[in-house]
């Protein structure tokens, strides 16, 4: 799979996903696209990693074991160290209520599971441009 993303736009992406199969799929897609990656499987780790590594983008599952993704997004957007990092919600909760919750929590975009590779790439391009 070829990506038309300019190499200069390929920043570090933090993937926050607790499902092993979904995590493996997202990693495979983004590695093919040429992105450097770091991962977290819960909200507390995601917040700590975002503060430490300052990724260029966060792909955030909404259903995490310790807190929901909306809560994680709110914490990140309230912190001066992480407030400018764009967040894309990646979730099976594909309904208008959850989309609105994500927007209100500061998410820049929303990608439903099962993941459509083209929609994911479009969301990434939009957030990194």
C-alpha positions as MATLAB code, in Angstrom:
seq = 'XXXXXXXXXXXXXXXXXXXXXXXXXXXXXXXXXXXXXXXXXXXXXXXXXXXXXXXXXXXXXXXXXXXXXXXXXXXXXXXXXXXXXXXXXXXXXXXXXXXXXXXXXXXXXXXXXXXXXXXXXXXXXXXXX';
ca = [
       0.000    0.000    0.000;
       1.468    3.359   -1.018;
       0.727    6.484    0.946;
       0.807    9.936   -0.590;
       1.734   11.540    2.727;
       4.812   13.727    2.358;
       7.732   12.295    4.343;
       8.144   15.591    6.194;
       4.626   15.151    7.611;
       5.351   11.725    9.117;
       5.539   12.496   12.786;
       5.463   10.283   15.840;
       2.055    8.716   16.522;
       0.882    7.451   19.912;
      -1.637    4.615   19.531;
      -3.842    4.099   22.592;
      -5.619    0.753   22.199;
      -6.171   -2.101   24.658;
      -7.399   -4.691   22.140;
      -4.491   -6.797   20.873;
      -6.043   -7.472   17.449;
      -6.984   -3.835   16.846;
      -3.580   -2.662   18.051;
      -1.788   -5.077   15.709;
      -3.909   -3.903   12.764;
      -3.308   -0.204   13.438;
       0.425   -0.801   13.913;
       0.597   -2.697   10.617;
      -1.255    0.053    8.735;
       0.872    2.855   10.162;
       4.169    1.014    9.714;
       3.296    0.509    6.045;
       2.583    4.248    5.872;
       6.026    4.882    7.362;
       5.123    6.392   10.729;
       7.223    6.009   13.868;
       4.970    4.663   16.636;
       4.621    4.315   20.366;
       1.755    2.517   22.090;
      -0.215    2.528   25.320;
      -2.907    0.107   26.456;
      -4.628    2.276   29.073;
      -5.457    5.901   29.756;
      -2.962    6.607   32.538;
      -0.078    5.247   30.470;
      -1.284    7.210   27.430;
      -1.284   10.482   29.368;
       2.213    9.807   30.748;
       3.571    8.841   27.316;
       2.036   11.898   25.658;
       3.692   14.141   28.247;
       7.053   12.384   27.921;
       7.269   11.809   24.152;
       5.203   14.722   22.777;
       3.816   12.780   19.788;
       2.586   14.635   16.717;
      -0.730   12.748   16.797;
      -2.660   10.464   19.144;
      -4.999    7.706   17.924;
      -7.256    7.086   20.916;
      -9.647    4.214   21.566;
     -12.683    5.296   23.602;
     -13.102    2.074   25.577;
     -10.030    1.606   27.773;
      -9.685   -0.492   30.936;
      -8.987    2.317   33.417;
     -10.813    5.367   32.024;
     -12.689    6.132   28.854;
     -10.998    7.832   25.932;
     -13.079   10.989   26.323;
     -11.682   11.388   29.847;
      -8.146   10.822   28.509;
      -8.713   13.464   25.828;
      -9.978   15.951   28.426;
      -6.868   15.403   30.588;
      -4.588   15.909   27.574;
      -6.388   19.048   26.399;
      -6.245   20.603   29.898;
      -2.460   20.083   30.178;
      -0.252   22.792   28.651;
       2.310   20.130   27.699;
      -0.158   18.142   25.573;
      -3.023   20.477   24.683;
      -1.796   21.125   21.127;
      -1.429   17.445   20.170;
      -4.241   16.465   17.776;
      -6.301   13.460   18.841;
      -8.245   11.125   16.560;
     -10.826    8.954   18.312;
     -10.742    5.409   16.902;
     -13.692    3.443   18.205;
     -16.457    0.940   17.650;
     -18.839    3.426   19.319;
     -19.881    4.887   15.968;
     -22.898    7.037   16.725;
     -23.635   10.755   16.771;
     -23.670   10.990   20.577;
     -20.120    9.602   20.819;
     -18.916   11.775   17.942;
     -20.212   14.833   19.790;
     -18.607   13.674   23.066;
     -15.276   13.332   21.252;
     -15.522   16.775   19.672;
     -16.464   18.329   23.023;
     -13.420   16.622   24.594;
     -11.097   18.158   22.004;
     -10.713   15.357   19.463;
      -9.858   16.623   15.996;
     -11.394   13.669   14.147;
     -13.241   10.375   14.574;
     -12.617    7.041   12.799;
     -15.019    4.142   13.321;
     -14.042    0.503   13.745;
     -13.735   -1.667   11.813;
     -11.074    0.655   10.470;
     -11.298    1.857    6.893;
      -7.668    2.416    5.856;
      -8.517    5.327    3.547;
     -10.534    7.111    6.249;
      -7.723    6.609    8.754;
      -5.148    7.973    6.311;
      -7.378   10.979    5.549;
      -7.792   11.735    9.261;
      -4.036   11.473    9.829;
      -3.255   13.743    6.872;
      -5.775   16.324    8.045;
      -4.345   16.355   11.573;
      -0.691   16.501   10.546;
      -1.053   19.173    7.861;
];
